[in-house]
Amino acid sequence: MICSNCKSSRIEEGVAIGKTAETGNIGPKSSKGIVTYVSQMYCDICLDCGELVRFYIKDDTDRKWIKKPGSFGTK
């Protein structure tokens, strides 16, 4: 993999995306019945310039994805 920003090949792969207070995953939401799931997101980072080369999930992608924001007051 090559960084599109600086053309470096020094890419750290599979870095988990998280929060300072580990209360759950950050990632795309899906639902099955009345249960909502959040898939853990990962990224690949260029070690030379800090560019986030890509974001991805490792879960099954054949899901009913939730496309509307979840917070009150958002559109």
All heavy atoms as a GROMACS GRO file, in nm:
protein
  574
    1MET      N    1   0.085  -0.117   0.000
    1MET     CA    2   0.000   0.000   0.000
    1MET      C    3   0.090   0.124   0.000
    1MET      O    4   0.192   0.127   0.067
    1MET     CB    5  -0.090  -0.002   0.124
    1MET     CG    6  -0.191   0.108   0.127
    1MET     SD    7  -0.300   0.104   0.272
    1MET     CE    8  -0.353  -0.064   0.277
    2ILE      N    9   0.049   0.225  -0.074
    2ILE     CA   10   0.124   0.350  -0.087
    2ILE      C   11   0.037   0.466  -0.041
    2ILE      O   12  -0.081   0.474  -0.076
    2ILE     CB   13   0.167   0.373  -0.234
    2ILE    CG1   14   0.254   0.257  -0.285
    2ILE    CG2   15   0.240   0.505  -0.250
    2ILE    CD1   16   0.388   0.244  -0.217
    3CYS      N   17   0.094   0.558   0.035
    3CYS     CA   18   0.024   0.678   0.080
    3CYS      C   19   0.001   0.770  -0.039
    3CYS      O   20   0.095   0.804  -0.111
    3CYS     CB   21   0.104   0.749   0.188
    3CYS     SG   22   0.031   0.904   0.243
    4SER      N   23  -0.122   0.813  -0.059
    4SER     CA   24  -0.152   0.902  -0.171
    4SER      C   25  -0.103   1.044  -0.144
    4SER      O   26  -0.088   1.124  -0.236
    4SER     CB   27  -0.303   0.904  -0.198
    4SER     OG   28  -0.371   0.953  -0.085
    5ASN      N   29  -0.073   1.077  -0.019
    5ASN     CA   30  -0.028   1.211   0.016
    5ASN      C   31   0.123   1.230  -0.005
    5ASN      O   32   0.166   1.323  -0.071
    5ASN     CB   33  -0.064   1.243   0.161
    5ASN     CG   34  -0.032   1.383   0.202
    5ASN    OD1   35  -0.071   1.478   0.136
    5ASN    ND2   36   0.041   1.398   0.310
    6CYS      N   37   0.205   1.137   0.050
    6CYS     CA   38   0.351   1.154   0.044
    6CYS      C   39   0.422   1.042  -0.033
    6CYS      O   40   0.544   1.044  -0.045
    6CYS     CB   41   0.408   1.165   0.185
    6CYS     SG   42   0.411   1.010   0.276
    7LYS      N   43   0.346   0.944  -0.081
    7LYS     CA   44   0.398   0.831  -0.160
    7LYS      C   45   0.484   0.733  -0.080
    7LYS      O   46   0.553   0.651  -0.136
    7LYS     CB   47   0.476   0.879  -0.283
    7LYS     CG   48   0.403   0.981  -0.367
    7LYS     CD   49   0.271   0.930  -0.416
    7LYS     CE   50   0.204   1.033  -0.506
    7LYS     NZ   51   0.061   1.038  -0.488
    8SER      N   52   0.478   0.739   0.052
    8SER     CA   53   0.552   0.646   0.137
    8SER      C   54   0.486   0.509   0.135
    8SER      O   55   0.365   0.497   0.117
    8SER     CB   56   0.556   0.700   0.280
    8SER     OG   57   0.611   0.603   0.368
    9SER      N   58   0.565   0.407   0.157
    9SER     CA   59   0.510   0.272   0.170
    9SER      C   60   0.512   0.226   0.316
    9SER      O   61   0.480   0.112   0.345
    9SER     CB   62   0.588   0.175   0.083
    9SER     OG   63   0.724   0.171   0.123
   10ARG      N   64   0.550   0.316   0.408
   10ARG     CA   65   0.552   0.283   0.552
   10ARG      C   66   0.413   0.304   0.609
   10ARG      O   67   0.380   0.411   0.660
   10ARG     CB   68   0.655   0.368   0.625
   10ARG     CG   69   0.797   0.334   0.591
   10ARG     CD   70   0.903   0.418   0.662
   10ARG     NE   71   0.857   0.510   0.764
   10ARG     CZ   72   0.865   0.488   0.897
   10ARG    NH1   73   0.916   0.376   0.943
   10ARG    NH2   74   0.824   0.581   0.982
   11ILE      N   75   0.329   0.203   0.597
   11ILE     CA   76   0.190   0.210   0.639
   11ILE      C   77   0.166   0.113   0.754
   11ILE      O   78   0.196  -0.007   0.742
   11ILE     CB   79   0.093   0.176   0.523
   11ILE    CG1   80   0.125   0.259   0.398
   11ILE    CG2   81  -0.051   0.189   0.566
   11ILE    CD1   82   0.101   0.407   0.413
   12GLU      N   83   0.116   0.162   0.865
   12GLU     CA   84   0.077   0.077   0.978
   12GLU      C   85  -0.069   0.038   0.954
   12GLU      O   86  -0.156   0.124   0.947
   12GLU     CB   87   0.091   0.153   1.110
   12GLU     CG   88   0.059   0.071   1.232
   12GLU     CD   89   0.168  -0.031   1.264
   12GLU    OE1   90   0.285  -0.008   1.229
   12GLU    OE2   91   0.134  -0.133   1.326
   13GLU      N   92  -0.094  -0.092   0.943
   13GLU     CA   93  -0.228  -0.141   0.909
   13GLU      C   94  -0.302  -0.194   1.031
   13GLU      O   95  -0.240  -0.242   1.126
   13GLU     CB   96  -0.218  -0.251   0.804
   13GLU     CG   97  -0.158  -0.204   0.673
   13GLU     CD   98  -0.150  -0.315   0.570
   13GLU    OE1   99  -0.194  -0.428   0.597
   13GLU    OE2  100  -0.097  -0.287   0.460
   14GLY      N  101  -0.434  -0.183   1.029
   14GLY     CA  102  -0.519  -0.246   1.130
   14GLY      C  103  -0.522  -0.176   1.264
   14GLY      O  104  -0.541  -0.241   1.366
   15VAL      N  105  -0.508  -0.043   1.266
   15VAL     CA  106  -0.510   0.032   1.392
   15VAL      C  107  -0.656   0.056   1.431
   15VAL      O  108  -0.734   0.112   1.353
   15VAL     CB  109  -0.436   0.167   1.377
   15VAL    CG1  110  -0.440   0.245   1.507
   15VAL    CG2  111  -0.293   0.144   1.330
   16ALA      N  112  -0.695   0.014   1.552
   16ALA     CA  113  -0.833   0.028   1.598
   16ALA      C  114  -0.866   0.174   1.627
   16ALA      O  115  -0.784   0.248   1.681
   16ALA     CB  116  -0.856  -0.056   1.725
   17ILE      N  117  -0.986   0.215   1.590
   17ILE     CA  118  -1.037   0.349   1.619
   17ILE      C  119  -1.107   0.339   1.754
   17ILE      O  120  -1.186   0.248   1.777
   17ILE     CB  121  -1.137   0.396   1.512
   17ILE    CG1  122  -1.074   0.392   1.374
   17ILE    CG2  123  -1.193   0.533   1.545
   17ILE    CD1  124  -0.960   0.486   1.354
   18GLY      N  125  -1.080   0.433   1.844
   18GLY     CA  126  -1.140   0.426   1.977
   18GLY      C  127  -1.166   0.562   2.035
   18GLY      O  128  -1.143   0.665   1.973
   19LYS      N  129  -1.213   0.562   2.158
   19LYS     CA  130  -1.243   0.682   2.234
   19LYS      C  131  -1.160   0.682   2.361
   19LYS      O  132  -1.110   0.578   2.403
   19LYS     CB  133  -1.391   0.686   2.272
   19LYS     CG  134  -1.487   0.674   2.156
   19LYS     CD  135  -1.630   0.682   2.203
   19LYS     CE  136  -1.689   0.544   2.214
   19LYS     NZ  137  -1.833   0.545   2.237
   20THR      N  138  -1.149   0.799   2.425
   20THR     CA  139  -1.074   0.804   2.550
   20THR      C  140  -1.149   0.733   2.662
   20THR      O  141  -1.088   0.672   2.748
   20THR     CB  142  -1.046   0.950   2.591
   20THR    OG1  143  -1.168   1.020   2.598
   20THR    CG2  144  -0.953   1.016   2.493
   21ALA      N  145  -1.280   0.739   2.660
   21ALA     CA  146  -1.361   0.664   2.756
   21ALA      C  147  -1.419   0.545   2.681
   21ALA      O  148  -1.509   0.560   2.600
   21ALA     CB  149  -1.473   0.752   2.813
   22GLU      N  150  -1.364   0.428   2.703
   22GLU     CA  151  -1.404   0.310   2.626
   22GLU      C  152  -1.544   0.262   2.664
   22GLU      O  153  -1.561   0.170   2.742
   22GLU     CB  154  -1.301   0.197   2.647
   22GLU     CG  155  -1.166   0.227   2.591
   22GLU     CD  156  -1.163   0.234   2.439
   22GLU    OE1  157  -1.242   0.164   2.372
   22GLU    OE2  158  -1.082   0.312   2.386
   23THR      N  159  -1.645   0.326   2.608
   23THR     CA  160  -1.783   0.289   2.636
   23THR      C  161  -1.848   0.217   2.519
   23THR      O  162  -1.964   0.185   2.525
   23THR     CB  163  -1.867   0.413   2.671
   23THR    OG1  164  -1.861   0.505   2.561
   23THR    CG2  165  -1.816   0.479   2.797
   24GLY      N  166  -1.778   0.195   2.412
   24GLY     CA  167  -1.833   0.126   2.296
   24GLY      C  168  -1.750   0.154   2.173
   24GLY      O  169  -1.650   0.227   2.179
   25ASN      N  170  -1.789   0.095   2.063
   25ASN     CA  171  -1.716   0.111   1.938
   25ASN      C  172  -1.757   0.238   1.866
   25ASN      O  173  -1.867   0.288   1.883
   25ASN     CB  174  -1.744  -0.008   1.846
   25ASN     CG  175  -1.689  -0.137   1.901
   25ASN    OD1  176  -1.597  -0.137   1.981
   25ASN    ND2  177  -1.746  -0.248   1.861
   26ILE      N  178  -1.669   0.288   1.782
   26ILE     CA  179  -1.698   0.396   1.689
   26ILE      C  180  -1.700   0.332   1.552
   26ILE      O  181  -1.603   0.268   1.512
   26ILE     CB  182  -1.591   0.506   1.693
   26ILE    CG1  183  -1.587   0.570   1.830
   26ILE    CG2  184  -1.617   0.610   1.585
   26ILE    CD1  185  -1.476   0.669   1.847
   27GLY      N  186  -1.812   0.346   1.482
   27GLY     CA  187  -1.818   0.287   1.349
   27GLY      C  188  -1.959   0.290   1.295
   27GLY      O  189  -2.051   0.344   1.358
   28PRO      N  190  -1.977   0.231   1.179
   28PRO     CA  191  -2.108   0.228   1.116
   28PRO      C  192  -2.207   0.144   1.197
   28PRO      O  193  -2.170   0.044   1.257
   28PRO     CB  194  -2.082   0.167   0.979
   28PRO     CG  195  -1.945   0.115   0.979
   28PRO     CD  196  -1.874   0.170   1.097
   29LYS      N  197  -2.333   0.192   1.198
   29LYS     CA  198  -2.438   0.124   1.275
   29LYS      C  199  -2.524   0.038   1.183
   29LYS      O  200  -2.549   0.074   1.069
   29LYS     CB  201  -2.528   0.226   1.345
   29LYS     CG  202  -2.457   0.300   1.454
   29LYS     CD  203  -2.535   0.408   1.527
   29LYS     CE  204  -2.680   0.422   1.502
   29LYS     NZ  205  -2.746   0.526   1.582
   30SER      N  206  -2.570  -0.075   1.236
   30SER     CA  207  -2.663  -0.161   1.165
   30SER      C  208  -2.766  -0.211   1.264
   30SER      O  209  -2.751  -0.195   1.385
   30SER     CB  210  -2.589  -0.278   1.100
   30SER     OG  211  -2.525  -0.358   1.198
   31SER      N  212  -2.872  -0.269   1.212
   31SER     CA  213  -2.976  -0.321   1.300
   31SER      C  214  -3.022  -0.458   1.254
   31SER      O  215  -3.011  -0.494   1.138
   31SER     CB  216  -3.096  -0.226   1.305
   31SER     OG  217  -3.161  -0.222   1.181
   32LYS      N  218  -3.071  -0.534   1.353
   32LYS     CA  219  -3.132  -0.664   1.328
   32LYS      C  220  -3.249  -0.670   1.423
   32LYS      O  221  -3.230  -0.685   1.544
   32LYS     CB  222  -3.033  -0.777   1.352
   32LYS     CG  223  -3.087  -0.912   1.314
   32LYS     CD  224  -2.980  -1.018   1.323
   32LYS     CE  225  -3.033  -1.150   1.272
   32LYS     NZ  226  -2.930  -1.254   1.273
   33GLY      N  227  -3.369  -0.652   1.370
   33GLY     CA  228  -3.487  -0.643   1.455
   33GLY      C  229  -3.482  -0.513   1.534
   33GLY      O  230  -3.462  -0.406   1.476
   34ILE      N  231  -3.493  -0.522   1.666
   34ILE     CA  232  -3.488  -0.402   1.749
   34ILE      C  233  -3.348  -0.377   1.806
   34ILE      O  234  -3.325  -0.278   1.873
   34ILE     CB  235  -3.591  -0.409   1.864
   34ILE    CG1  236  -3.561  -0.528   1.957
   34ILE    CG2  237  -3.732  -0.414   1.810
   34ILE    CD1  238  -3.642  -0.528   2.084
   35VAL      N  239  -3.254  -0.465   1.777
   35VAL     CA  240  -3.118  -0.454   1.829
   35VAL      C  241  -3.031  -0.374   1.732
   35VAL      O  242  -3.034  -0.397   1.611
   35VAL     CB  243  -3.056  -0.592   1.854
   35VAL    CG1  244  -2.915  -0.581   1.906
   35VAL    CG2  245  -3.142  -0.674   1.949
   36THR      N  246  -2.954  -0.277   1.785
   36THR     CA  247  -2.862  -0.197   1.705
   36THR      C  248  -2.719  -0.240   1.735
   36THR      O  249  -2.682  -0.263   1.850
   36THR     CB  250  -2.878  -0.047   1.740
   36THR    OG1  251  -3.013  -0.009   1.711
   36THR    CG2  252  -2.786   0.038   1.657
   37TYR      N  253  -2.641  -0.252   1.630
   37TYR     CA  254  -2.501  -0.292   1.641
   37TYR      C  255  -2.411  -0.179   1.588
   37TYR      O  256  -2.451  -0.106   1.499
   37TYR     CB  257  -2.472  -0.417   1.557
   37TYR     CG  258  -2.552  -0.537   1.597
   37TYR    CD1  259  -2.673  -0.566   1.534
   37TYR    CD2  260  -2.507  -0.622   1.697
   37TYR    CE1  261  -2.747  -0.677   1.571
   37TYR    CE2  262  -2.581  -0.734   1.733
   37TYR     CZ  263  -2.701  -0.761   1.670
   37TYR     OH  264  -2.775  -0.870   1.706
   38VAL      N  265  -2.292  -0.168   1.643
   38VAL     CA  266  -2.191  -0.076   1.591
   38VAL      C  267  -2.067  -0.159   1.559
   38VAL      O  268  -2.015  -0.230   1.645
   38VAL     CB  269  -2.156   0.035   1.692
   38VAL    CG1  270  -2.045   0.124   1.638
   38VAL    CG2  271  -2.278   0.118   1.725
   39SER      N  272  -2.022  -0.152   1.435
   39SER     CA  273  -1.903  -0.227   1.393
   39SER      C  274  -1.778  -0.149   1.429
   39SER      O  275  -1.768  -0.029   1.404
   39SER     CB  276  -1.907  -0.250   1.242
   39SER     OG  277  -2.016  -0.331   1.208
   40GLN      N  278  -1.681  -0.217   1.488
   40GLN     CA  279  -1.552  -0.154   1.520
   40GLN      C  280  -1.485  -0.109   1.391
   40GLN      O  281  -1.477  -0.185   1.295
   40GLN     CB  282  -1.462  -0.254   1.593
   40GLN     CG  283  -1.321  -0.206   1.616
   40GLN     CD  284  -1.312  -0.089   1.713
   40GLN    OE1  285  -1.368  -0.094   1.821
   40GLN    NE2  286  -1.242   0.015   1.673
   41MET      N  287  -1.438   0.015   1.388
   41MET     CA  288  -1.366   0.068   1.273
   41MET      C  289  -1.217   0.057   1.296
   41MET      O  290  -1.169   0.068   1.408
   41MET     CB  291  -1.401   0.215   1.248
   41MET     CG  292  -1.518   0.232   1.158
   41MET     SD  293  -1.560   0.402   1.108
   41MET     CE  294  -1.426   0.502   1.152
   42TYR      N  295  -1.146   0.037   1.187
   42TYR     CA  296  -0.999   0.031   1.186
   42TYR      C  297  -0.948   0.127   1.080
   42TYR      O  298  -1.022   0.168   0.991
   42TYR     CB  299  -0.952  -0.111   1.153
   42TYR     CG  300  -0.997  -0.213   1.253
   42TYR    CD1  301  -1.120  -0.277   1.239
   42TYR    CD2  302  -0.919  -0.245   1.362
   42TYR    CE1  303  -1.162  -0.370   1.332
   42TYR    CE2  304  -0.960  -0.339   1.456
   42TYR     CZ  305  -1.083  -0.400   1.440
   42TYR     OH  306  -1.126  -0.493   1.532
   43CYS      N  307  -0.820   0.164   1.090
   43CYS     CA  308  -0.761   0.249   0.988
   43CYS      C  309  -0.618   0.204   0.961
   43CYS      O  310  -0.558   0.133   1.040
   43CYS     CB  311  -0.765   0.396   1.027
   43CYS     SG  312  -0.659   0.439   1.166
   44ASP      N  313  -0.567   0.248   0.846
   44ASP     CA  314  -0.426   0.230   0.811
   44ASP      C  315  -0.365   0.370   0.811
   44ASP      O  316  -0.423   0.464   0.754
   44ASP     CB  317  -0.412   0.166   0.673
   44ASP     CG  318  -0.470   0.025   0.669
   44ASP    OD1  319  -0.488  -0.036   0.776
   44ASP    OD2  320  -0.496  -0.024   0.558
   45ILE      N  321  -0.250   0.387   0.876
   45ILE     CA  322  -0.188   0.518   0.896
   45ILE      C  323  -0.050   0.522   0.830
   45ILE      O  324   0.031   0.431   0.850
   45ILE     CB  325  -0.171   0.548   1.046
   45ILE    CG1  326  -0.304   0.541   1.120
   45ILE    CG2  327  -0.104   0.684   1.068
   45ILE    CD1  328  -0.292   0.547   1.271
   46CYS      N  329  -0.024   0.629   0.754
   46CYS     CA  330   0.111   0.651   0.700
   46CYS      C  331   0.201   0.695   0.814
   46CYS      O  332   0.173   0.792   0.883
   46CYS     CB  333   0.107   0.757   0.591
   46CYS     SG  334   0.273   0.796   0.528
   47LEU      N  335   0.310   0.623   0.835
   47LEU     CA  336   0.402   0.652   0.945
   47LEU      C  337   0.493   0.771   0.915
   47LEU      O  338   0.558   0.823   1.005
   47LEU     CB  339   0.486   0.528   0.978
   47LEU     CG  340   0.407   0.407   1.027
   47LEU    CD1  341   0.499   0.289   1.048
   47LEU    CD2  342   0.329   0.439   1.152
   48ASP      N  343   0.496   0.817   0.791
   48ASP     CA  344   0.580   0.930   0.756
   48ASP      C  345   0.508   1.064   0.764
   48ASP      O  346   0.563   1.161   0.812
   48ASP     CB  347   0.641   0.911   0.616
   48ASP     CG  348   0.747   0.801   0.616
   48ASP    OD1  349   0.817   0.786   0.718
   48ASP    OD2  350   0.757   0.730   0.515
   49CYS      N  351   0.383   1.070   0.717
   49CYS     CA  352   0.312   1.199   0.717
   49CYS      C  353   0.187   1.202   0.805
   49CYS      O  354   0.129   1.307   0.826
   49CYS     CB  355   0.276   1.241   0.575
   49CYS     SG  356   0.139   1.148   0.501
   50GLY      N  357   0.144   1.086   0.857
   50GLY     CA  358   0.027   1.081   0.944
   50GLY      C  359  -0.105   1.071   0.871
   50GLY      O  360  -0.211   1.071   0.935
   51GLU      N  361  -0.104   1.063   0.740
   51GLU     CA  362  -0.227   1.050   0.661
   51GLU      C  363  -0.300   0.922   0.701
   51GLU      O  364  -0.239   0.815   0.715
   51GLU     CB  365  -0.193   1.044   0.512
   51GLU     CG  366  -0.310   1.030   0.421
   51GLU     CD  367  -0.367   1.163   0.375
   51GLU    OE1  368  -0.314   1.269   0.415
   51GLU    OE2  369  -0.464   1.160   0.299
   52LEU      N  370  -0.432   0.933   0.721
   52LEU     CA  371  -0.514   0.813   0.741
   52LEU      C  372  -0.547   0.761   0.602
   52LEU      O  373  -0.626   0.820   0.529
   52LEU     CB  374  -0.640   0.847   0.820
   52LEU     CG  375  -0.614   0.900   0.961
   52LEU    CD1  376  -0.744   0.938   1.028
   52LEU    CD2  377  -0.539   0.798   1.044
   53VAL      N  378  -0.484   0.651   0.565
   53VAL     CA  379  -0.489   0.601   0.428
   53VAL      C  380  -0.626   0.541   0.396
   53VAL      O  381  -0.679   0.560   0.287
   53VAL     CB  382  -0.376   0.499   0.404
   53VAL    CG1  383  -0.383   0.441   0.266
   53VAL    CG2  384  -0.240   0.565   0.428
   54ARG      N  385  -0.686   0.469   0.492
   54ARG     CA  386  -0.820   0.414   0.470
   54ARG      C  387  -0.884   0.380   0.603
   54ARG      O  388  -0.816   0.360   0.704
   54ARG     CB  389  -0.817   0.292   0.380
   54ARG     CG  390  -0.760   0.168   0.444
   54ARG     CD  391  -0.765   0.048   0.349
   54ARG     NE  392  -0.710  -0.069   0.416
   54ARG     CZ  393  -0.764  -0.190   0.409
   54ARG    NH1  394  -0.870  -0.212   0.336
   54ARG    NH2  395  -0.708  -0.290   0.473
   55PHE      N  396  -1.017   0.376   0.603
   55PHE     CA  397  -1.097   0.330   0.716
   55PHE      C  398  -1.171   0.205   0.669
   55PHE      O  399  -1.211   0.196   0.553
   55PHE     CB  400  -1.202   0.434   0.757
   55PHE     CG  401  -1.147   0.553   0.828
   55PHE    CD1  402  -1.128   0.672   0.761
   55PHE    CD2  403  -1.115   0.547   0.962
   55PHE    CE1  404  -1.078   0.782   0.825
   55PHE    CE2  405  -1.065   0.657   1.028
   55PHE     CZ  406  -1.046   0.775   0.959
   56TYR      N  407  -1.192   0.110   0.761
   56TYR     CA  408  -1.264  -0.011   0.722
   56TYR      C  409  -1.313  -0.085   0.847
   56TYR      O  410  -1.274  -0.053   0.959
   56TYR     CB  411  -1.178  -0.103   0.637
   56TYR     CG  412  -1.047  -0.144   0.702
   56TYR    CD1  413  -1.037  -0.264   0.771
   56TYR    CD2  414  -0.936  -0.062   0.695
   56TYR    CE1  415  -0.918  -0.300   0.831
   56TYR    CE2  416  -0.816  -0.098   0.756
   56TYR     CZ  417  -0.807  -0.216   0.823
   56TYR     OH  418  -0.690  -0.253   0.884
   57ILE      N  419  -1.402  -0.182   0.824
   57ILE     CA  420  -1.449  -0.272   0.930
   57ILE      C  421  -1.410  -0.413   0.891
   57ILE      O  422  -1.385  -0.442   0.773
   57ILE     CB  423  -1.601  -0.261   0.952
   57ILE    CG1  424  -1.678  -0.302   0.827
   57ILE    CG2  425  -1.639  -0.121   0.996
   57ILE    CD1  426  -1.828  -0.316   0.847
   58LYS      N  427  -1.405  -0.501   0.990
   58LYS     CA  428  -1.373  -0.641   0.964
   58LYS      C  429  -1.496  -0.730   0.975
   58LYS      O  430  -1.489  -0.849   0.947
   58LYS     CB  431  -1.264  -0.690   1.062
   58LYS     CG  432  -1.132  -0.618   1.042
   58LYS     CD  433  -1.028  -0.667   1.142
   58LYS     CE  434  -0.896  -0.595   1.124
   58LYS     NZ  435  -0.796  -0.640   1.224
   59ASP      N  436  -1.610  -0.672   1.018
   59ASP     CA  437  -1.734  -0.747   1.032
   59ASP      C  438  -1.796  -0.780   0.897
   59ASP      O  439  -1.756  -0.726   0.794
   59ASP     CB  440  -1.837  -0.664   1.111
   59ASP     CG  441  -1.797  -0.643   1.256
   59ASP    OD1  442  -1.708  -0.714   1.305
   59ASP    OD2  443  -1.856  -0.554   1.318
   60ASP      N  444  -1.896  -0.866   0.900
   60ASP     CA  445  -1.976  -0.897   0.782
   60ASP      C  446  -2.040  -0.767   0.731
   60ASP      O  447  -2.090  -0.687   0.810
   60ASP     CB  448  -2.084  -0.998   0.820
   60ASP     CG  449  -2.176  -1.033   0.706
   60ASP    OD1  450  -2.131  -1.032   0.589
   60ASP    OD2  451  -2.294  -1.062   0.733
   61THR      N  452  -2.038  -0.744   0.602
   61THR     CA  453  -2.092  -0.620   0.547
   61THR      C  454  -2.234  -0.635   0.492
   61THR      O  455  -2.295  -0.537   0.452
   61THR     CB  456  -2.002  -0.566   0.434
   61THR    OG1  457  -1.989  -0.666   0.333
   61THR    CG2  458  -1.865  -0.528   0.488
   62ASP      N  459  -2.287  -0.757   0.491
   62ASP     CA  460  -2.423  -0.781   0.441
   62ASP      C  461  -2.520  -0.762   0.557
   62ASP      O  462  -2.564  -0.857   0.620
   62ASP     CB  463  -2.434  -0.921   0.383
   62ASP     CG  464  -2.566  -0.943   0.311
   62ASP    OD1  465  -2.633  -0.844   0.277
   62ASP    OD2  466  -2.601  -1.060   0.290
   63ARG      N  467  -2.550  -0.634   0.587
   63ARG     CA  468  -2.633  -0.598   0.702
   63ARG      C  469  -2.733  -0.492   0.661
   63ARG      O  470  -2.720  -0.429   0.557
   63ARG     CB  471  -2.548  -0.541   0.814
   63ARG     CG  472  -2.451  -0.638   0.873
   63ARG     CD  473  -2.371  -0.573   0.982
   63ARG     NE  474  -2.284  -0.671   1.044
   63ARG     CZ  475  -2.242  -0.664   1.167
   63ARG    NH1  476  -2.276  -0.563   1.243
   63ARG    NH2  477  -2.162  -0.756   1.216
   64LYS      N  478  -2.827  -0.466   0.751
   64LYS     CA  479  -2.920  -0.355   0.733
   64LYS      C  480  -2.855  -0.233   0.798
   64LYS      O  481  -2.865  -0.211   0.918
   64LYS     CB  482  -3.055  -0.387   0.798
   64LYS     CG  483  -3.158  -0.279   0.776
   64LYS     CD  484  -3.290  -0.316   0.838
   64LYS     CE  485  -3.388  -0.201   0.819
   64LYS     NZ  486  -3.514  -0.228   0.886
   65TRP      N  487  -2.786  -0.152   0.717
   65TRP     CA  488  -2.711  -0.037   0.767
   65TRP      C  489  -2.804   0.079   0.797
   65TRP      O  490  -2.895   0.110   0.720
   65TRP     CB  491  -2.603   0.005   0.666
   65TRP     CG  492  -2.501  -0.103   0.650
   65TRP    CD1  493  -2.489  -0.189   0.545
   65TRP    CD2  494  -2.400  -0.140   0.743
   65TRP    NE1  495  -2.385  -0.277   0.567
   65TRP    CE2  496  -2.329  -0.249   0.688
   65TRP    CE3  497  -2.361  -0.091   0.867
   65TRP    CZ2  498  -2.222  -0.310   0.753
   65TRP    CZ3  499  -2.254  -0.152   0.931
   65TRP    CH2  500  -2.186  -0.260   0.874
   66ILE      N  501  -2.779   0.145   0.909
   66ILE     CA  502  -2.858   0.262   0.950
   66ILE      C  503  -2.792   0.385   0.890
   66ILE      O  504  -2.675   0.411   0.914
   66ILE     CB  505  -2.864   0.271   1.104
   66ILE    CG1  506  -2.933   0.147   1.159
   66ILE    CG2  507  -2.934   0.399   1.148
   66ILE    CD1  508  -2.928   0.134   1.310
   67LYS      N  509  -2.869   0.462   0.813
   67LYS     CA  510  -2.813   0.575   0.741
   67LYS      C  511  -2.851   0.710   0.800
   67LYS      O  512  -2.799   0.812   0.758
   67LYS     CB  513  -2.858   0.570   0.595
   67LYS     CG  514  -2.805   0.445   0.527
   67LYS     CD  515  -2.849   0.438   0.383
   67LYS     CE  516  -2.798   0.310   0.320
   67LYS     NZ  517  -2.835   0.301   0.179
   68LYS      N  518  -2.937   0.712   0.900
   68LYS     CA  519  -2.977   0.837   0.962
   68LYS      C  520  -2.896   0.859   1.089
   68LYS      O  521  -2.865   0.764   1.160
   68LYS     CB  522  -3.126   0.835   0.997
   68LYS     CG  523  -3.215   0.831   0.875
   68LYS     CD  524  -3.360   0.834   0.914
   68LYS     CE  525  -3.447   0.828   0.790
   68LYS     NZ  526  -3.589   0.830   0.823
   69PRO      N  527  -2.864   0.987   1.121
   69PRO     CA  528  -2.793   1.015   1.248
   69PRO      C  529  -2.875   0.970   1.368
   69PRO      O  530  -2.996   0.967   1.363
   69PRO     CB  531  -2.777   1.167   1.247
   69PRO     CG  532  -2.801   1.209   1.107
   69PRO     CD  533  -2.891   1.106   1.045
   70GLY      N  534  -2.806   0.940   1.477
   70GLY     CA  535  -2.873   0.887   1.594
   70GLY      C  536  -2.897   0.986   1.705
   70GLY      O  537  -2.968   0.957   1.799
   71SER      N  538  -2.838   1.105   1.697
   71SER     CA  539  -2.852   1.202   1.805
   71SER      C  540  -2.973   1.293   1.782
   71SER      O  541  -3.004   1.328   1.668
   71SER     CB  542  -2.726   1.289   1.816
   71SER     OG  543  -2.616   1.208   1.842
   72PHE      N  544  -3.037   1.335   1.889
   72PHE     CA  545  -3.148   1.428   1.878
   72PHE      C  546  -3.097   1.562   1.825
   72PHE      O  547  -2.988   1.606   1.858
   72PHE     CB  548  -3.214   1.450   2.013
   72PHE     CG  549  -3.288   1.328   2.062
   72PHE    CD1  550  -3.242   1.257   2.172
   72PHE    CD2  551  -3.401   1.283   1.999
   72PHE    CE1  552  -3.306   1.146   2.217
   72PHE    CE2  553  -3.469   1.172   2.042
   72PHE     CZ  554  -3.421   1.102   2.152
   73GLY      N  555  -3.178   1.625   1.741
   73GLY     CA  556  -3.142   1.756   1.688
   73GLY      C  557  -3.056   1.753   1.564
   73GLY      O  558  -3.021   1.856   1.509
   74THR      N  559  -3.021   1.633   1.514
   74THR     CA  560  -2.943   1.624   1.390
   74THR      C  561  -3.034   1.592   1.276
   74THR      O  562  -3.143   1.537   1.293
   74THR     CB  563  -2.834   1.515   1.402
   74THR    OG1  564  -2.895   1.390   1.430
   74THR    CG2  565  -2.733   1.550   1.509
   75LYS      N  566  -2.991   1.624   1.158
   75LYS     CA  567  -3.073   1.599   1.037
   75LYS      C  568  -3.012   1.491   0.953
   75LYS      O  569  -2.899   1.467   0.951
   75LYS     CB  570  -3.087   1.727   0.956
   75LYS     CG  571  -3.166   1.832   1.030
   75LYS     CD  572  -3.184   1.952   0.943
   75LYS     CE  573  -3.262   2.058   1.017
   75LYS     NZ  574  -3.290   2.173   0.939
   0.00000   0.00000   0.00000
